[in-house]
């Protein structure tokens, strides 16, 4: 699937770039936390991204062994990056919208989607 030279995205939680939303609140730009990197080499079981080894087998998000500065999280596809950006930018807003939702039909639909079982 992947090969030396392919682009992957390394998550860097230290990046703090902000934009001001319509309410005047500064929000972190989630997409700025992902840095494109190239696969620079390989071993029989790992991809090398600089001096970090990432397992060749696994899902679209892989984690290196913890090093001096902790583990490195690598997103192997643009789709995985897009999903994580959506989750980081919208999950809290969706939760807030649900907290203020008074429409029982909508709440029941959401409960069914997330597998929530109401105790009756």
DRENTORKOL-3810 file (N, C-alpha, C; in nm, 4 decimals):
REM DRENTORKOL-3810
@n.u->0.0828; n.v->-0.1190; n.w->0.0000; ca.u->0.0000; ca.v->0.0000; ca.w->0.0000; c.u->0.0873; c.v->0.1255; c.w->0.0000
@n.u->0.1712; n.v->0.1424; n.w->0.1001; ca.u->0.2604; ca.v->0.2571; ca.w->0.1049; c.u->0.3988; c.v->0.2161; c.w->0.0568
@n.u->0.4781; n.v->0.3170; n.w->0.0224; ca.u->0.6155; ca.v->0.2913; ca.w->-0.0208; c.u->0.7024; c.v->0.4101; c.w->0.0176
@n.u->0.8316; n.v->0.3902; n.w->0.0114; ca.u->0.9253; ca.v->0.4980; ca.w->0.0419; c.u->0.8965; c.v->0.6145; c.w->-0.0531
@n.u->0.8891; n.v->0.7342; n.w->0.0032; ca.u->0.8594; ca.v->0.8543; ca.w->-0.0743; c.u->0.7159; c.v->0.9010; c.w->-0.0607
@n.u->0.6262; n.v->0.8130; n.w->-0.0143; ca.u->0.4857; ca.v->0.8521; ca.w->0.0038; c.u->0.4732; c.v->0.9550; c.w->0.1156
@n.u->0.3696; n.v->1.0360; n.w->0.1057; ca.u->0.3419; ca.v->1.1372; ca.w->0.2073; c.u->0.2501; c.v->1.0798; c.w->0.3142
@n.u->0.2840; n.v->1.1061; n.w->0.4386; ca.u->0.2006; ca.v->1.0760; ca.w->0.5548; c.u->0.1944; c.v->1.2046; c.w->0.6369
@n.u->0.1103; n.v->1.2079; n.w->0.7380; ca.u->0.0933; ca.v->1.3288; ca.w->0.8173; c.u->0.1226; c.v->1.2992; c.w->0.9636
@n.u->0.2125; n.v->1.3764; n.w->1.0214; ca.u->0.2502; ca.v->1.3609; ca.w->1.1617; c.u->0.1719; c.v->1.4635; c.w->1.2432
@n.u->0.1085; n.v->1.4168; n.w->1.3495; ca.u->0.0312; ca.v->1.5044; ca.w->1.4370; c.u->0.1253; c.v->1.5746; c.w->1.5335
@n.u->0.1151; n.v->1.7072; n.w->1.5404; ca.u->0.1975; ca.v->1.7869; ca.w->1.6304; c.u->0.1069; c.v->1.8721; c.w->1.7180
@n.u->0.0851; n.v->1.8275; n.w->1.8416; ca.u->-0.0063; ca.v->1.8974; ca.w->1.9323; c.u->0.0528; c.v->2.0293; c.w->1.9819
@n.u->0.1806; n.v->2.0538; n.w->1.9567; ca.u->0.2424; ca.v->2.1788; ca.w->2.0000; c.u->0.2089; c.v->2.2961; c.w->1.9079
@n.u->0.1558; n.v->2.2697; n.w->1.7909; ca.u->0.1198; ca.v->2.3768; ca.w->1.6976; c.u->-0.0043; c.v->2.4457; c.w->1.7502
@n.u->0.0013; n.v->2.5777; n.w->1.7607; ca.u->-0.1114; ca.v->2.6556; ca.w->1.8115; c.u->-0.1363; c.v->2.7742; c.w->1.7176
@n.u->-0.2107; n.v->2.7490; n.w->1.6115; ca.u->-0.2514; ca.v->2.8565; ca.w->1.5222; c.u->-0.4002; c.v->2.8769; c.w->1.5434
@n.u->-0.4420; n.v->3.0029; n.w->1.5489; ca.u->-0.5799; ca.v->3.0340; ca.w->1.5850; c.u->-0.6485; c.v->3.1127; c.w->1.4746
@n.u->-0.7811; n.v->3.1023; n.w->1.4739; ca.u->-0.8651; ca.v->3.1908; ca.w->1.3922; c.u->-0.9779; c.v->3.2381; c.w->1.4827
@n.u->-1.0284; n.v->3.3542; n.w->1.4534; ca.u->-1.1378; ca.v->3.4111; ca.w->1.5321; c.u->-1.2679; c.v->3.3754; c.w->1.4615
@n.u->-1.3602; n.v->3.3128; n.w->1.5359; ca.u->-1.4879; ca.v->3.2731; ca.w->1.4760; c.u->-1.5865; c.v->3.3894; c.w->1.4764
@n.u->-1.7068; n.v->3.3637; n.w->1.4302; ca.u->-1.8095; ca.v->3.4681; ca.w->1.4187; c.u->-1.8477; c.v->3.5279; c.w->1.5534
@n.u->-1.8277; n.v->3.4534; n.w->1.6627; ca.u->-1.8597; ca.v->3.5029; ca.w->1.7974; c.u->-1.7435; c.v->3.5787; c.w->1.8597
@n.u->-1.6331; n.v->3.5932; n.w->1.7867; ca.u->-1.5168; ca.v->3.6626; ca.w->1.8401; c.u->-1.4268; c.v->3.5758; c.w->1.9251
@n.u->-1.4530; n.v->3.4439; n.w->1.9280; ca.u->-1.3709; ca.v->3.3527; ca.w->2.0064; c.u->-1.2553; c.v->3.2998; c.w->1.9220
@n.u->-1.1368; n.v->3.2934; n.w->1.9811; ca.u->-1.0211; ca.v->3.2363; ca.w->1.9124; c.u->-1.0288; c.v->3.0848; c.w->1.9219
@n.u->-1.0171; n.v->3.0179; n.w->1.8087; ca.u->-1.0224; ca.v->2.8718; ca.w->1.8038; c.u->-0.8975; c.v->2.8189; c.w->1.7349
@n.u->-0.8468; n.v->2.7071; n.w->1.7870; ca.u->-0.7310; ca.v->2.6430; ca.w->1.7259; c.u->-0.7716; c.v->2.5899; c.w->1.5888
@n.u->-0.6861; n.v->2.6088; n.w->1.4901; ca.u->-0.7098; ca.v->2.5547; ca.w->1.3570; c.u->-0.6562; c.v->2.4117; c.w->1.3570
@n.u->-0.7468; n.v->2.3150; n.w->1.3652; ca.u->-0.7072; ca.v->2.1749; ca.w->1.3803; c.u->-0.6209; c.v->2.1263; c.w->1.2647
@n.u->-0.6492; n.v->2.1709; n.w->1.1442; ca.u->-0.5731; ca.v->2.1218; ca.w->1.0286; c.u->-0.4261; c.v->2.1629; c.w->1.0341
@n.u->-0.3940; n.v->2.2671; n.w->1.1097; ca.u->-0.2550; ca.v->2.3119; ca.w->1.1206; c.u->-0.1695; c.v->2.2198; c.w->1.2074
@n.u->-0.2325; n.v->2.1289; n.w->1.2814; ca.u->-0.1597; ca.v->2.0378; ca.w->1.3693; c.u->-0.1014; c.v->1.9175; c.w->1.2944
@n.u->-0.1309; n.v->1.9042; n.w->1.1667; ca.u->-0.0840; ca.v->1.7913; ca.w->1.0874; c.u->0.0242; c.v->1.8378; c.w->0.9901
@n.u->0.1407; n.v->1.7787; n.w->1.0019; ca.u->0.2547; ca.v->1.8158; ca.w->0.9190; c.u->0.2842; c.v->1.7058; c.w->0.8181
@n.u->0.2833; n.v->1.7382; n.w->0.6888; ca.u->0.3162; ca.v->1.6348; ca.w->0.5900; c.u->0.4635; c.v->1.5966; c.w->0.6004
@n.u->0.4880; n.v->1.4680; n.w->0.5954; ca.u->0.6237; ca.v->1.4134; ca.w->0.5975; c.u->0.6306; c.v->1.3015; c.w->0.4948
@n.u->0.7494; n.v->1.2702; n.w->0.4517; ca.u->0.7694; ca.v->1.1604; ca.w->0.3577; c.u->0.8244; c.v->1.0395; c.w->0.4300
@n.u->0.7852; n.v->0.9229; n.w->0.3810; ca.u->0.8457; ca.v->0.7993; ca.w->0.4291; c.u->0.9854; c.v->0.7951; c.w->0.3699
@n.u->1.0864; n.v->0.7924; n.w->0.4560; ca.u->1.2251; ca.v->0.8038; ca.w->0.4096; c.u->1.2968; c.v->0.6704; c.w->0.3979
@n.u->1.2408; n.v->0.5646; n.w->0.4559; ca.u->1.3042; ca.v->0.4340; ca.w->0.4494; c.u->1.2136; c.v->0.3290; c.w->0.5105
@n.u->1.2650; n.v->0.2071; n.w->0.5166; ca.u->1.1854; ca.v->0.1002; ca.w->0.5744; c.u->1.2743; c.v->-0.0088; c.w->0.6317
@n.u->1.2165; n.v->-0.0844; n.w->0.7248; ca.u->1.2750; ca.v->-0.2080; ca.w->0.7745; c.u->1.1753; c.v->-0.3174; c.w->0.7367
@n.u->1.1995; n.v->-0.4369; n.w->0.7812; ca.u->1.1065; ca.v->-0.5446; ca.w->0.7462; c.u->0.9683; c.v->-0.5235; c.w->0.8072
@n.u->0.9592; n.v->-0.4503; n.w->0.9197; ca.u->0.8306; ca.v->-0.4325; ca.w->0.9882; c.u->0.7880; c.v->-0.2874; c.w->1.0068
@n.u->0.8715; n.v->-0.1919; n.w->0.9706; ca.u->0.8409; ca.v->-0.0509; ca.w->1.0004; c.u->0.8713; c.v->0.0396; c.w->0.8823
@n.u->0.7966; n.v->0.1509; n.w->0.8786; ca.u->0.8297; ca.v->0.2619; ca.w->0.7907; c.u->0.9140; c.v->0.3586; c.w->0.8717
@n.u->1.0089; n.v->0.4225; n.w->0.8074; ca.u->1.0903; ca.v->0.5238; ca.w->0.8731; c.u->1.0457; c.v->0.6604; c.w->0.8248
@n.u->1.0160; n.v->0.7459; n.w->0.9196; ca.u->0.9796; ca.v->0.8841; ca.w->0.8902; c.u->1.0782; c.v->0.9669; c.w->0.9696
@n.u->1.1833; n.v->1.0111; n.w->0.9034; ca.u->1.2945; ca.v->1.0730; ca.w->0.9746; c.u->1.3587; c.v->0.9666; c.w->1.0615
@n.u->1.3656; n.v->0.9913; n.w->1.1913; ca.u->1.4238; ca.v->0.8927; ca.w->1.2824; c.u->1.3168; c.v->0.8178; c.w->1.3630
@n.u->1.1927; n.v->0.8225; n.w->1.3175; ca.u->1.0809; ca.v->0.7583; ca.w->1.3867; c.u->1.0385; c.v->0.6344; c.w->1.3082
@n.u->1.0167; n.v->0.5236; n.w->1.3795; ca.u->0.9683; ca.v->0.3999; ca.w->1.3185; c.u->0.8182; c.v->0.3867; c.w->1.3432
@n.u->0.7439; n.v->0.3644; n.w->1.2345; ca.u->0.5994; ca.v->0.3457; ca.w->1.2406; c.u->0.5695; c.v->0.2057; c.w->1.1874
@n.u->0.4854; n.v->0.1281; n.w->1.2554; ca.u->0.4554; ca.v->-0.0069; ca.w->1.2067; c.u->0.3980; c.v->-0.0045; c.w->1.0650
@n.u->0.4417; n.v->-0.1001; n.w->0.9823; ca.u->0.3886; ca.v->-0.1100; ca.w->0.8465; c.u->0.2432; c.v->-0.1549; c.w->0.8467
@n.u->0.2065; n.v->-0.2386; n.w->0.9427; ca.u->0.0717; ca.v->-0.2923; ca.w->0.9460; c.u->-0.0091; c.v->-0.2227; c.w->1.0552
@n.u->-0.1328; n.v->-0.1962; n.w->1.0235; ca.u->-0.2214; ca.v->-0.1291; ca.w->1.1174; c.u->-0.3227; c.v->-0.0477; c.w->1.0407
@n.u->-0.3965; n.v->0.0299; n.w->1.1112; ca.u->-0.5020; ca.v->0.1102; ca.w->1.0504; c.u->-0.4485; c.v->0.2389; c.w->0.9903
@n.u->-0.5386; n.v->0.3312; n.w->0.9624; ca.u->-0.4989; ca.v->0.4576; ca.w->0.9016; c.u->-0.4271; c.v->0.5526; c.w->0.9981
@n.u->-0.4338; n.v->0.5225; n.w->1.1288; ca.u->-0.3629; ca.v->0.6029; ca.w->1.2287; c.u->-0.2711; c.v->0.5081; c.w->1.3046
@n.u->-0.1423; n.v->0.5410; n.w->1.3067; ca.u->-0.0452; ca.v->0.4529; ca.w->1.3714; c.u->0.0391; c.v->0.5330; c.w->1.4687
@n.u->0.0876; n.v->0.4643; n.w->1.5709; ca.u->0.1649; ca.v->0.5296; ca.w->1.6760; c.u->0.3003; c.v->0.4622; c.w->1.6884
@n.u->0.4048; n.v->0.5445; n.w->1.7017; ca.u->0.5383; ca.v->0.4904; ca.w->1.7227; c.u->0.5549; c.v->0.4492; c.w->1.8677
@n.u->0.6615; n.v->0.3773; n.w->1.8937; ca.u->0.6966; ca.v->0.3484; ca.w->2.0327; c.u->0.7328; c.v->0.4812; c.w->2.0990
@n.u->0.7042; n.v->0.4925; n.w->2.2273; ca.u->0.7328; ca.v->0.6174; ca.w->2.2986; c.u->0.8829; c.v->0.6397; c.w->2.3049
@n.u->0.9245; n.v->0.7557; n.w->2.2621; ca.u->1.0651; ca.v->0.7934; ca.w->2.2692; c.u->1.0861; c.v->0.8980; c.w->2.3760
@n.u->1.1925; n.v->0.9725; n.w->2.3618; ca.u->1.2263; ca.v->1.0752; ca.w->2.4604; c.u->1.1146; c.v->1.1770; c.w->2.4791
@n.u->1.0492; n.v->1.2127; n.w->2.3703; ca.u->0.9451; ca.v->1.3152; ca.w->2.3761; c.u->0.8059; c.v->1.2557; c.w->2.3655
@n.u->0.7924; n.v->1.1254; n.w->2.3866; ca.u->0.6629; ca.v->1.0595; ca.w->2.3782; c.u->0.6443; c.v->0.9909; c.w->2.2447
@n.u->0.5277; n.v->0.9348; n.w->2.2238; ca.u->0.4966; ca.v->0.8636; ca.w->2.1005; c.u->0.4641; c.v->0.9631; c.w->1.9896
@n.u->0.4870; n.v->0.9211; n.w->1.8660; ca.u->0.4523; ca.v->1.0006; ca.w->1.7494; c.u->0.3291; c.v->0.9388; c.w->1.6858
@n.u->0.2292; n.v->1.0212; n.w->1.6576; ca.u->0.1065; ca.v->0.9740; ca.w->1.5935; c.u->0.1141; c.v->1.0121; c.w->1.4466
@n.u->0.0959; n.v->0.9119; n.w->1.3609; ca.u->0.1076; ca.v->0.9322; ca.w->1.2167; c.u->-0.0234; c.v->0.8924; c.w->1.1500
@n.u->-0.0744; n.v->0.9795; n.w->1.0652; ca.u->-0.1947; ca.v->0.9549; ca.w->0.9875; c.u->-0.1491; c.v->0.9156; c.w->0.8475
@n.u->-0.1891; n.v->0.7961; n.w->0.8060; ca.u->-0.1370; ca.v->0.7373; ca.w->0.6833; c.u->-0.2104; c.v->0.7826; c.w->0.5576
@n.u->-0.3300; n.v->0.8405; n.w->0.5724; ca.u->-0.4085; ca.v->0.8846; ca.w->0.4566; c.u->-0.4653; c.v->1.0242; c.w->0.4810
@n.u->-0.4929; n.v->1.0934; n.w->0.3724; ca.u->-0.5563; ca.v->1.2245; ca.w->0.3823; c.u->-0.6956; c.v->1.2112; c.w->0.4422
@n.u->-0.7646; n.v->1.1022; n.w->0.4116; ca.u->-0.8980; ca.v->1.0788; ca.w->0.4671; c.u->-0.8937; c.v->1.0701; c.w->0.6195
@n.u->-0.7922; n.v->1.0031; n.w->0.6737; ca.u->-0.7779; ca.v->0.9926; ca.w->0.8198; c.u->-0.7534; c.v->1.1305; c.w->0.8810
@n.u->-0.6743; n.v->1.2130; n.w->0.8143; ca.u->-0.6501; ca.v->1.3504; ca.w->0.8608; c.u->-0.7804; c.v->1.4291; c.w->0.8585
@n.u->-0.8537; n.v->1.4205; n.w->0.7474; ca.u->-0.9800; ca.v->1.4936; ca.w->0.7348; c.u->-1.0800; c.v->1.4523; c.w->0.8431
@n.u->-1.0871; n.v->1.3224; n.w->0.8732; ca.u->-1.1775; ca.v->1.2746; ca.w->0.9775; c.u->-1.1384; c.v->1.3305; c.w->1.1139
@n.u->-1.0095; n.v->1.3319; n.w->1.1436; ca.u->-0.9635; ca.v->1.3829; ca.w->1.2735; c.u->-0.9852; c.v->1.5340; c.w->1.2838
@n.u->-0.9634; n.v->1.6072; n.w->1.1753; ca.u->-0.9882; ca.v->1.7520; ca.w->1.1756; c.u->-1.1360; c.v->1.7782; c.w->1.2007
@n.u->-1.2241; n.v->1.7034; n.w->1.1334; ca.u->-1.3682; ca.v->1.7205; ca.w->1.1565; c.u->-1.4022; c.v->1.6937; c.w->1.3021
@n.u->-1.3512; n.v->1.5833; n.w->1.3570; ca.u->-1.3797; ca.v->1.5483; ca.w->1.4962; c.u->-1.3340; c.v->1.6584; c.w->1.5904
@n.u->-1.2116; n.v->1.7083; n.w->1.5710; ca.u->-1.1564; ca.v->1.8101; ca.w->1.6601; c.u->-1.2301; c.v->1.9442; c.w->1.6486
@n.u->-1.2746; n.v->1.9788; n.w->1.5282; ca.u->-1.3373; ca.v->2.1094; ca.w->1.5092; c.u->-1.4873; c.v->2.1103; c.w->1.5363
@n.u->-1.5543; n.v->1.9948; n.w->1.5287; ca.u->-1.6998; ca.v->1.9964; ca.w->1.5350; c.u->-1.7617; c.v->1.9180; c.w->1.6496
@n.u->-1.6912; n.v->1.8227; n.w->1.7086; ca.u->-1.7525; ca.v->1.7387; ca.w->1.8110; c.u->-1.8085; c.v->1.8214; c.w->1.9261
@n.u->-1.7319; n.v->1.9145; n.w->1.9779; ca.u->-1.7801; ca.v->1.9936; ca.w->2.0919; c.u->-1.8986; c.v->2.0808; c.w->2.0537
@n.u->-1.9036; n.v->2.1283; n.w->1.9296; ca.u->-2.0180; ca.v->2.2094; ca.w->1.8859; c.u->-2.1429; c.v->2.1237; c.w->1.8701
@n.u->-2.1252; n.v->2.0019; n.w->1.8219; ca.u->-2.2384; ca.v->1.9101; ca.w->1.8084; c.u->-2.2936; c.v->1.8759; c.w->1.9466
@n.u->-2.2038; n.v->1.8495; n.w->2.0411; ca.u->-2.2466; ca.v->1.8199; ca.w->2.1783; c.u->-2.3224; c.v->1.9393; c.w->2.2354
@n.u->-2.2704; n.v->2.0594; n.w->2.2153; ca.u->-2.3373; ca.v->2.1795; ca.w->2.2656; c.u->-2.4759; c.v->2.1952; c.w->2.2025
@n.u->-2.4871; n.v->2.1667; n.w->2.0732; ca.u->-2.6170; ca.v->2.1757; ca.w->2.0061; c.u->-2.7147; c.v->2.0738; c.w->2.0635
@n.u->-2.6647; n.v->1.9544; n.w->2.0961; ca.u->-2.7512; ca.v->1.8531; ca.w->2.1558; c.u->-2.7951; c.v->1.8920; c.w->2.2967
@n.u->-2.7084; n.v->1.9567; n.w->2.3709; ca.u->-2.7431; ca.v->1.9984; ca.w->2.5068; c.u->-2.8587; c.v->2.0968; c.w->2.5083
@n.u->-2.8704; n.v->2.1750; n.w->2.4041; ca.u->-2.9769; ca.v->2.2751; ca.w->2.3997; c.u->-3.0958; c.v->2.2311; c.w->2.3145
@n.u->-3.0871; n.v->2.1107; n.w->2.2575; ca.u->-3.1949; ca.v->2.0608; ca.w->2.1712; c.u->-3.3149; c.v->2.0201; c.w->2.2556
@n.u->-3.4306; n.v->2.0720; n.w->2.2213; ca.u->-3.5519; ca.v->2.0363; ca.w->2.2934; c.u->-3.6420; c.v->1.9437; c.w->2.2142
@n.u->-3.6031; n.v->1.9084; n.w->2.0936; ca.u->-3.6833; ca.v->1.8243; ca.w->2.0060; c.u->-3.6587; c.v->1.6768; c.w->2.0405
@n.u->-3.7551; n.v->1.6131; n.w->2.1034; ca.u->-3.7407; ca.v->1.4751; ca.w->2.1493; c.u->-3.7170; c.v->1.3802; c.w->2.0318
@n.u->-3.7805; n.v->1.4059; n.w->1.9184; ca.u->-3.7618; ca.v->1.3188; ca.w->1.8015; c.u->-3.6153; c.v->1.3212; c.w->1.7563
@n.u->-3.5555; n.v->1.4380; n.w->1.7545; ca.u->-3.4142; ca.v->1.4504; ca.w->1.7166; c.u->-3.3264; c.v->1.3778; c.w->1.8184
@n.u->-3.3538; n.v->1.3973; n.w->1.9471; ca.u->-3.2751; ca.v->1.3310; ca.w->2.0518; c.u->-3.2864; c.v->1.1790; c.w->2.0416
@n.u->-3.4044; n.v->1.1282; n.w->2.0092; ca.u->-3.4199; ca.v->0.9837; ca.w->1.9922; c.u->-3.3426; c.v->0.9334; c.w->1.8710
@n.u->-3.3415; n.v->1.0104; n.w->1.7640; ca.u->-3.2644; ca.v->0.9718; ca.w->1.6454; c.u->-3.1153; c.v->0.9669; c.w->1.6771
@n.u->-3.0667; n.v->1.0662; n.w->1.7476; ca.u->-2.9256; ca.v->1.0691; ca.w->1.7860; c.u->-2.8943; c.v->0.9519; c.w->1.8784
@n.u->-2.9821; n.v->0.9251; n.w->1.9735; ca.u->-2.9625; ca.v->0.8126; ca.w->2.0655; c.u->-2.9507; c.v->0.6818; c.w->1.9882
@n.u->-3.0350; n.v->0.6638; n.w->1.8883; ca.u->-3.0296; ca.v->0.5423; ca.w->1.8072; c.u->-2.8992; c.v->0.5354; c.w->1.7269
@n.u->-2.8553; n.v->0.6487; n.w->1.6741; ca.u->-2.7307; ca.v->0.6520; ca.w->1.5956; c.u->-2.6082; c.v->0.6156; c.w->1.6788
@n.u->-2.6042; n.v->0.6624; n.w->1.8030; ca.u->-2.4857; ca.v->0.6376; ca.w->1.8863; c.u->-2.4993; c.v->0.5142; c.w->1.9746
@n.u->-2.6132; n.v->0.4442; n.w->1.9635; ca.u->-2.6319; ca.v->0.3220; ca.w->2.0382; c.u->-2.6683; c.v->0.3418; c.w->2.1844
@n.u->-2.7238; n.v->0.4573; n.w->2.2164; ca.u->-2.7647; ca.v->0.4859; ca.w->2.3541; c.u->-2.8947; c.v->0.4140; c.w->2.3850
@n.u->-2.8991; n.v->0.3433; n.w->2.4974; ca.u->-3.0196; ca.v->0.2737; ca.w->2.5413; c.u->-3.0728; c.v->0.3440; c.w->2.6654
@n.u->-3.1896; n.v->0.4024; n.w->2.6540; ca.u->-3.2512; ca.v->0.4724; ca.w->2.7661; c.u->-3.3053; c.v->0.3710; c.w->2.8664
@n.u->-3.2790; n.v->0.3955; n.w->2.9936; ca.u->-3.3365; ca.v->0.3108; ca.w->3.0975; c.u->-3.4774; c.v->0.3589; c.w->3.1251
@n.u->-3.5720; n.v->0.2729; n.w->3.1102; ca.u->-3.7117; ca.v->0.3139; ca.w->3.1258; c.u->-3.7729; c.v->0.2505; c.w->3.2462
END
